[in-house]
Amino acid sequence: MELPLSEQEARVLSELLEDALPDLREEVYKTESYELREQLKQREAIVRSLLERLRQRLQQPAAGA
């Protein structure tokens, strides 16, 4: 699946993910259920991966610049 984003959309998405990450980490820490904790850890890894990809894209020079 591809989701084309403008630079502004990518920045907003990046900010939202960055804001969500501390809450997700806290939820992982406080969760007693092993199964749920593992699911949350997987979600955290996905959020980190998305953030890294967004940061790389935002650091690239704009096409045609």
Biopython code that builds the backbone (N, CA, C, O; Angstrom):
import numpy as np
from Bio.PDB.StructureBuilder import StructureBuilder

atoms = [
    (1, "MET", "N", (0.841, -1.170, 0.000)),
    (1, "MET", "CA", (0.000, 0.000, 0.000)),
    (1, "MET", "C", (0.891, 1.240, 0.000)),
    (1, "MET", "O", (1.906, 1.287, 0.695)),
    (2, "GLU", "N", (0.512, 2.209, -0.762)),
    (2, "GLU", "CA", (1.229, 3.487, -0.771)),
    (2, "GLU", "C", (0.281, 4.596, -0.360)),
    (2, "GLU", "O", (-0.905, 4.578, -0.689)),
    (3, "LEU", "N", (0.822, 5.554, 0.360)),
    (3, "LEU", "CA", (0.048, 6.692, 0.822)),
    (3, "LEU", "C", (0.851, 7.955, 0.528)),
    (3, "LEU", "O", (1.682, 8.370, 1.337)),
    (4, "PRO", "N", (0.603, 8.562, -0.625)),
    (4, "PRO", "CA", (1.347, 9.784, -0.954)),
    (4, "PRO", "C", (1.008, 10.901, 0.043)),
    (4, "PRO", "O", (-0.159, 11.134, 0.357)),
    (5, "LEU", "N", (2.040, 11.582, 0.529)),
    (5, "LEU", "CA", (1.866, 12.671, 1.487)),
    (5, "LEU", "C", (2.601, 13.910, 1.004)),
    (5, "LEU", "O", (3.704, 13.829, 0.463)),
    (6, "SER", "N", (1.971, 15.054, 1.209)),
    (6, "SER", "CA", (2.680, 16.303, 0.970)),
    (6, "SER", "C", (3.697, 16.470, 2.092)),
    (6, "SER", "O", (3.642, 15.757, 3.095)),
    (7, "GLU", "N", (4.617, 17.399, 1.928)),
    (7, "GLU", "CA", (5.608, 17.633, 2.975)),
    (7, "GLU", "C", (4.931, 18.050, 4.276)),
    (7, "GLU", "O", (5.319, 17.604, 5.356)),
    (8, "GLN", "N", (3.929, 18.896, 4.171)),
    (8, "GLN", "CA", (3.216, 19.355, 5.365)),
    (8, "GLN", "C", (2.498, 18.179, 6.049)),
    (8, "GLN", "O", (2.521, 18.070, 7.275)),
    (9, "GLU", "N", (1.874, 17.315, 5.272)),
    (9, "GLU", "CA", (1.203, 16.149, 5.835)),
    (9, "GLU", "C", (2.201, 15.223, 6.519)),
    (9, "GLU", "O", (1.919, 14.685, 7.589)),
    (10, "ALA", "N", (3.362, 15.037, 5.907)),
    (10, "ALA", "CA", (4.395, 14.183, 6.494)),
    (10, "ALA", "C", (4.899, 14.772, 7.806)),
    (10, "ALA", "O", (5.151, 14.034, 8.759)),
    (11, "ARG", "N", (5.049, 16.089, 7.864)),
    (11, "ARG", "CA", (5.491, 16.734, 9.100)),
    (11, "ARG", "C", (4.456, 16.573, 10.217)),
    (11, "ARG", "O", (4.808, 16.278, 11.359)),
    (12, "VAL", "N", (3.183, 16.768, 9.879)),
    (12, "VAL", "CA", (2.121, 16.627, 10.876)),
    (12, "VAL", "C", (2.048, 15.182, 11.369)),
    (12, "VAL", "O", (1.922, 14.942, 12.569)),
    (13, "LEU", "N", (2.125, 14.236, 10.462)),
    (13, "LEU", "CA", (2.095, 12.827, 10.841)),
    (13, "LEU", "C", (3.282, 12.491, 11.743)),
    (13, "LEU", "O", (3.133, 11.773, 12.732)),
    (14, "SER", "N", (4.436, 13.002, 11.404)),
    (14, "SER", "CA", (5.625, 12.779, 12.215)),
    (14, "SER", "C", (5.427, 13.343, 13.623)),
    (14, "SER", "O", (5.763, 12.684, 14.607)),
    (15, "GLU", "N", (4.894, 14.533, 13.721)),
    (15, "GLU", "CA", (4.645, 15.162, 15.024)),
    (15, "GLU", "C", (3.647, 14.346, 15.843)),
    (15, "GLU", "O", (3.832, 14.160, 17.046)),
    (16, "LEU", "N", (2.593, 13.862, 15.193)),
    (16, "LEU", "CA", (1.590, 13.057, 15.894)),
    (16, "LEU", "C", (2.195, 11.759, 16.431)),
    (16, "LEU", "O", (1.924, 11.361, 17.564)),
    (17, "LEU", "N", (3.008, 11.113, 15.614)),
    (17, "LEU", "CA", (3.646, 9.878, 16.046)),
    (17, "LEU", "C", (4.630, 10.134, 17.186)),
    (17, "LEU", "O", (4.700, 9.352, 18.134)),
    (18, "GLU", "N", (5.382, 11.218, 17.096)),
    (18, "GLU", "CA", (6.318, 11.571, 18.169)),
    (18, "GLU", "C", (5.572, 11.842, 19.469)),
    (18, "GLU", "O", (6.035, 11.460, 20.544)),
    (19, "ASP", "N", (4.419, 12.499, 19.374)),
    (19, "ASP", "CA", (3.621, 12.788, 20.567)),
    (19, "ASP", "C", (3.035, 11.514, 21.175)),
    (19, "ASP", "O", (2.883, 11.424, 22.393)),
    (20, "ALA", "N", (2.709, 10.535, 20.341)),
    (20, "ALA", "CA", (2.088, 9.299, 20.814)),
    (20, "ALA", "C", (3.100, 8.335, 21.439)),
    (20, "ALA", "O", (2.733, 7.512, 22.278)),
    (21, "LEU", "N", (4.350, 8.429, 21.042)),
    (21, "LEU", "CA", (5.357, 7.454, 21.474)),
    (21, "LEU", "C", (5.542, 7.387, 22.999)),
    (21, "LEU", "O", (5.587, 6.280, 23.535)),
    (22, "PRO", "N", (5.650, 8.489, 23.712)),
    (22, "PRO", "CA", (5.820, 8.380, 25.179)),
    (22, "PRO", "C", (4.635, 7.681, 25.858)),
    (22, "PRO", "O", (4.832, 6.893, 26.783)),
    (23, "ASP", "N", (3.420, 7.962, 25.410)),
    (23, "ASP", "CA", (2.245, 7.308, 25.986)),
    (23, "ASP", "C", (2.267, 5.811, 25.708)),
    (23, "ASP", "O", (1.895, 5.005, 26.560)),
    (24, "LEU", "N", (2.702, 5.453, 24.522)),
    (24, "LEU", "CA", (2.789, 4.043, 24.159)),
    (24, "LEU", "C", (3.836, 3.334, 25.017)),
    (24, "LEU", "O", (3.601, 2.221, 25.485)),
    (25, "ARG", "N", (4.966, 3.959, 25.221)),
    (25, "ARG", "CA", (6.009, 3.387, 26.081)),
    (25, "ARG", "C", (5.488, 3.169, 27.497)),
    (25, "ARG", "O", (5.737, 2.129, 28.107)),
    (26, "GLU", "N", (4.764, 4.156, 28.012)),
    (26, "GLU", "CA", (4.204, 4.043, 29.360)),
    (26, "GLU", "C", (3.189, 2.904, 29.431)),
    (26, "GLU", "O", (3.156, 2.155, 30.407)),
    (27, "GLU", "N", (2.376, 2.781, 28.409)),
    (27, "GLU", "CA", (1.391, 1.708, 28.367)),
    (27, "GLU", "C", (2.075, 0.337, 28.362)),
    (27, "GLU", "O", (1.621, -0.590, 29.032)),
    (28, "VAL", "N", (3.165, 0.214, 27.605)),
    (28, "VAL", "CA", (3.923, -1.039, 27.586)),
    (28, "VAL", "C", (4.431, -1.340, 28.992)),
    (28, "VAL", "O", (4.316, -2.470, 29.468)),
    (29, "TYR", "N", (4.984, -0.350, 29.645)),
    (29, "TYR", "CA", (5.562, -0.520, 30.979)),
    (29, "TYR", "C", (4.516, -0.945, 32.006)),
    (29, "TYR", "O", (4.790, -1.781, 32.867)),
    (30, "LYS", "N", (3.308, -0.365, 31.913)),
    (30, "LYS", "CA", (2.279, -0.602, 32.922)),
    (30, "LYS", "C", (1.416, -1.840, 32.655)),
    (30, "LYS", "O", (0.693, -2.291, 33.543)),
    (31, "THR", "N", (1.485, -2.381, 31.461)),
    (31, "THR", "CA", (0.625, -3.508, 31.104)),
    (31, "THR", "C", (1.106, -4.784, 31.775)),
    (31, "THR", "O", (2.280, -5.143, 31.691)),
    (32, "GLU", "N", (0.192, -5.456, 32.435)),
    (32, "GLU", "CA", (0.534, -6.691, 33.144)),
    (32, "GLU", "C", (0.404, -7.919, 32.249)),
    (32, "GLU", "O", (1.116, -8.904, 32.445)),
    (33, "SER", "N", (-0.485, -7.872, 31.280)),
    (33, "SER", "CA", (-0.701, -9.013, 30.389)),
    (33, "SER", "C", (0.473, -9.153, 29.419)),
    (33, "SER", "O", (0.788, -8.230, 28.668)),
    (34, "TYR", "N", (1.107, -10.310, 29.450)),
    (34, "TYR", "CA", (2.254, -10.555, 28.568)),
    (34, "TYR", "C", (1.860, -10.402, 27.105)),
    (34, "TYR", "O", (2.570, -9.764, 26.328)),
    (35, "GLU", "N", (0.728, -10.988, 26.735)),
    (35, "GLU", "CA", (0.291, -10.952, 25.335)),
    (35, "GLU", "C", (0.041, -9.515, 24.873)),
    (35, "GLU", "O", (0.482, -9.119, 23.795)),
    (36, "LEU", "N", (-0.659, -8.748, 25.683)),
    (36, "LEU", "CA", (-0.932, -7.353, 25.329)),
    (36, "LEU", "C", (0.362, -6.545, 25.293)),
    (36, "LEU", "O", (0.545, -5.702, 24.414)),
    (37, "ARG", "N", (1.270, -6.802, 26.255)),
    (37, "ARG", "CA", (2.550, -6.086, 26.275)),
    (37, "ARG", "C", (3.327, -6.337, 24.987)),
    (37, "ARG", "O", (3.911, -5.413, 24.422)),
    (38, "GLU", "N", (3.333, -7.582, 24.525)),
    (38, "GLU", "CA", (4.038, -7.910, 23.286)),
    (38, "GLU", "C", (3.396, -7.212, 22.089)),
    (38, "GLU", "O", (4.101, -6.750, 21.192)),
    (39, "GLN", "N", (2.078, -7.132, 22.068)),
    (39, "GLN", "CA", (1.391, -6.418, 20.987)),
    (39, "GLN", "C", (1.748, -4.933, 21.014)),
    (39, "GLN", "O", (1.960, -4.320, 19.967)),
    (40, "LEU", "N", (1.812, -4.365, 22.205)),
    (40, "LEU", "CA", (2.168, -2.947, 22.338)),
    (40, "LEU", "C", (3.619, -2.697, 21.940)),
    (40, "LEU", "O", (3.931, -1.672, 21.335)),
    (41, "LYS", "N", (4.505, -3.630, 22.278)),
    (41, "LYS", "CA", (5.904, -3.499, 21.861)),
    (41, "LYS", "C", (6.018, -3.534, 20.348)),
    (41, "LYS", "O", (6.810, -2.799, 19.759)),
    (42, "GLN", "N", (5.223, -4.393, 19.723)),
    (42, "GLN", "CA", (5.226, -4.459, 18.261)),
    (42, "GLN", "C", (4.719, -3.141, 17.676)),
    (42, "GLN", "O", (5.274, -2.636, 16.700)),
    (43, "ARG", "N", (3.678, -2.596, 18.266)),
    (43, "ARG", "CA", (3.147, -1.309, 17.805)),
    (43, "ARG", "C", (4.187, -0.208, 17.979)),
    (43, "ARG", "O", (4.339, 0.645, 17.104)),
    (44, "GLU", "N", (4.905, -0.219, 19.102)),
    (44, "GLU", "CA", (5.952, 0.769, 19.333)),
    (44, "GLU", "C", (7.033, 0.659, 18.260)),
    (44, "GLU", "O", (7.516, 1.674, 17.758)),
    (45, "ALA", "N", (7.410, -0.558, 17.912)),
    (45, "ALA", "CA", (8.427, -0.759, 16.874)),
    (45, "ALA", "C", (7.938, -0.219, 15.531)),
    (45, "ALA", "O", (8.716, 0.363, 14.776)),
    (46, "ILE", "N", (6.670, -0.408, 15.237)),
    (46, "ILE", "CA", (6.105, 0.104, 13.978)),
    (46, "ILE", "C", (6.118, 1.626, 13.980)),
    (46, "ILE", "O", (6.478, 2.246, 12.980)),
    (47, "VAL", "N", (5.729, 2.229, 15.097)),
    (47, "VAL", "CA", (5.727, 3.696, 15.194)),
    (47, "VAL", "C", (7.141, 4.235, 15.016)),
    (47, "VAL", "O", (7.342, 5.219, 14.304)),
    (48, "ARG", "N", (8.121, 3.603, 15.654)),
    (48, "ARG", "CA", (9.516, 4.032, 15.503)),
    (48, "ARG", "C", (9.981, 3.913, 14.042)),
    (48, "ARG", "O", (10.666, 4.796, 13.527)),
    (49, "SER", "N", (9.605, 2.832, 13.398)),
    (49, "SER", "CA", (9.974, 2.624, 11.994)),
    (49, "SER", "C", (9.341, 3.689, 11.097)),
    (49, "SER", "O", (9.998, 4.242, 10.215)),
    (50, "LEU", "N", (8.074, 3.965, 11.332)),
    (50, "LEU", "CA", (7.394, 5.007, 10.553)),
    (50, "LEU", "C", (8.053, 6.365, 10.765)),
    (50, "LEU", "O", (8.256, 7.119, 9.812)),
    (51, "LEU", "N", (8.383, 6.673, 12.009)),
    (51, "LEU", "CA", (9.045, 7.948, 12.301)),
    (51, "LEU", "C", (10.380, 8.061, 11.576)),
    (51, "LEU", "O", (10.698, 9.109, 11.014)),
    (52, "GLU", "N", (11.149, 7.001, 11.586)),
    (52, "GLU", "CA", (12.444, 7.016, 10.908)),
    (52, "GLU", "C", (12.263, 7.244, 9.408)),
    (52, "GLU", "O", (12.989, 8.033, 8.804)),
    (53, "ARG", "N", (11.313, 6.565, 8.823)),
    (53, "ARG", "CA", (11.074, 6.721, 7.381)),
    (53, "ARG", "C", (10.587, 8.126, 7.057)),
    (53, "ARG", "O", (10.993, 8.703, 6.049)),
    (54, "LEU", "N", (9.728, 8.679, 7.895)),
    (54, "LEU", "CA", (9.248, 10.043, 7.677)),
    (54, "LEU", "C", (10.398, 11.044, 7.810)),
    (54, "LEU", "O", (10.508, 11.973, 7.009)),
    (55, "ARG", "N", (11.246, 10.858, 8.808)),
    (55, "ARG", "CA", (12.384, 11.765, 8.997)),
    (55, "ARG", "C", (13.319, 11.726, 7.798)),
    (55, "ARG", "O", (13.801, 12.763, 7.343)),
    (56, "GLN", "N", (13.572, 10.533, 7.294)),
    (56, "GLN", "CA", (14.435, 10.408, 6.113)),
    (56, "GLN", "C", (13.820, 11.129, 4.928)),
    (56, "GLN", "O", (14.515, 11.828, 4.191)),
    (57, "ARG", "N", (12.527, 10.960, 4.746)),
    (57, "ARG", "CA", (11.849, 11.617, 3.618)),
    (57, "ARG", "C", (11.888, 13.133, 3.774)),
    (57, "ARG", "O", (12.090, 13.850, 2.794)),
    (58, "LEU", "N", (11.698, 13.621, 4.978)),
    (58, "LEU", "CA", (11.667, 15.064, 5.207)),
    (58, "LEU", "C", (13.048, 15.695, 5.080)),
    (58, "LEU", "O", (13.156, 16.900, 4.853)),
    (59, "GLN", "N", (14.104, 14.901, 5.221)),
    (59, "GLN", "CA", (15.469, 15.421, 5.087)),
    (59, "GLN", "C", (15.925, 15.470, 3.627)),
    (59, "GLN", "O", (16.908, 16.138, 3.307)),
    (60, "GLN", "N", (15.219, 14.767, 2.746)),
    (60, "GLN", "CA", (15.589, 14.764, 1.345)),
    (60, "GLN", "C", (15.209, 16.090, 0.705)),
    (60, "GLN", "O", (14.181, 16.671, 1.051)),
    (61, "PRO", "N", (16.025, 16.574, -0.222)),
    (61, "PRO", "CA", (15.680, 17.812, -0.930)),
    (61, "PRO", "C", (14.394, 17.601, -1.738)),
    (61, "PRO", "O", (14.152, 16.520, -2.275)),
    (62, "ALA", "N", (13.590, 18.642, -1.809)),
    (62, "ALA", "CA", (12.335, 18.570, -2.562)),
    (62, "ALA", "C", (12.635, 18.348, -4.051)),
    (62, "ALA", "O", (13.604, 18.886, -4.586)),
    (63, "ALA", "N", (11.808, 17.565, -4.694)),
    (63, "ALA", "CA", (11.972, 17.313, -6.131)),
    (63, "ALA", "C", (11.819, 18.624, -6.903)),
    (63, "ALA", "O", (10.894, 19.397, -6.657)),
    (64, "GLY", "N", (12.720, 18.858, -7.821)),
    (64, "GLY", "CA", (12.654, 20.055, -8.643)),
    (64, "GLY", "C", (13.221, 21.291, -7.967)),
    (64, "GLY", "O", (13.101, 22.397, -8.495)),
    (65, "ALA", "N", (13.840, 21.115, -6.802)),
    (65, "ALA", "CA", (14.386, 22.286, -6.081)),
    (65, "ALA", "C", (15.790, 22.592, -6.550)),
    (65, "ALA", "O", (16.411, 23.536, -6.063)),
]
sb = StructureBuilder()
sb.init_structure("model")
sb.init_model(0)
sb.init_chain("A")
sb.init_seg("    ")
for serial, (resi, resn, name, xyz) in enumerate(atoms, 1):
    if name == "N":
        sb.init_residue(resn, " ", resi, " ")
    sb.init_atom(name, np.array(xyz, "f"), 0.0, 1.0, " ", f" {name:<3s}", serial, name[0])
structure = sb.get_structure()
